[in-house]
Structures are given as structure tokens and as C-alpha cells.
């Protein structure tokens, strides 16, 4: 994309490509070994208890000796694409109208 050997300056090349220069030099950090170990444990735990949420997993990881908080666990769950299985609320319950049952009995 951006060529440092080009006659155009880097600023002009970034303007033409509509990207900011800070993003040009940014190198993403890799996950730490501890985070990789936690993600491996989360992946194994998903097959045992797919209904656990981030709070319960945080307590589980603390019991194993990791120093984690809920935000970190939630971020790692998103990375491994953890989809918690839970029962959806039944907010609408349809009742049988009274007049139909009275008419059928007459």
C-alpha cells in the first residue's frame, strides 16, 4: 500500500488512501502467554459448561489461581467466540380469550 521508496511523501500517500499515519506504523501486540493459557482453559470449559457467563467464569478462574477481572474474561470470551447458552425470557404469554370457550360450550 504505502511505499517508502515512492516520490510521493508518506503524508500524501496516506491522504490518497484515506488512512491515518498513526495506523500505518501501528503493530498489534500478541496476547500474553497467561492470556493464551486462560483462553485454552475457557475453550475446554465451554464443552463442560456452555451456560456459564463471564461472572461465573471469573470466579472459576480465580479459584484456579489466576488474577482476572470480569472485563478481562469477557474480552477473552469474545476472542474465542464464546456464546453462552441461556434460556430466553418468556415475556409474552397469550391467554385463550374467554368468549371463545364460552361460545363453544353453548
N, C-alpha and C positions, 0 to 999 in steps of 0.2 A: 504494500500500500504506500507507505511513506518511504521515500528513498532519500538517504542522506547524501548520496553522490549526485543528485539531480541539481540542475542550475537553479530551480525554484527553492526558496528558503523553506524550512520546515513549517514556519508560521503560515505561509501561503498555501503549502500543500495541505495542511490541516484545515484551513478555511475552505479550500476546494472540496475536500472530502467531508466537510461539516462534522469534524470531530475536534475535541478539545485536546490541547497539547499535554495536559496532565494525564489523560487516558493513554496517550502514546507511550509514556515512559513507565506506566504502572505495571508492576509484576505482582500477580496474586500470590499470596503465601500459601504454602501447603499446610494441610492440617497437621497438628502435632501428633506425636506417637500416642499420647494419652487419649486424644480425641478419637484416633483410629481404633484404639482398643475398646473405648466406650461404644463406638458405632458397631463394632463386631459383636459386643455383648448385647446391644439393643437388637441387632439383627437376629441373634439366636433366641432372645427372649420373645420376639414377636411371634414365633411359631408356638410358644408355650402359652402366652397370654396376649392375644391381639387386642383385647379390650382394655388394656392398661393405657391411661393417659399420661401426660407429661408429669403430673404431680406424683402419681404413684411410682412412676419410673425413677423420679428424682429420689424418693425415699429408698427405693430398691438399690440404686447406685450408691447412695450414702451408706447403706448397710454393708455394701461390698467394700467400702473404704475410699471411694472417690470423692473429691471435693467438687461438687457440682451444684448449680442452682437451676431453677426451673427454666430460665431463659436459655441457658446453655443446652439443656436437654431438649428443649423444643426446637432449637436451631439444628441440633444433630438429628432429631427425628425428621425434620424437613429434608435434610440432606439424603438420608436413606429412604425417604418417601414412606414413612410410617403412616398408615391410615388406620386410625383407631376405629374398631368396630363397636358401635353402640346402638342401643335401641332408640329410635326416633320417638319423640313425644307424640301422643295421640291427642291433639288439641281440639279436633272436631269430631264429635260423636253425634251421628244422625239418629234421631228418635223417630219411631214409627208414628205418623200422625194418628191421633185418637179417632177422628171422624171416619177414617177408612176401616178401622177394626170394628167400630160400632155399626157401620153400614153392612159389612159382610155378615154380621151375626143376626141381622134382622131378616 
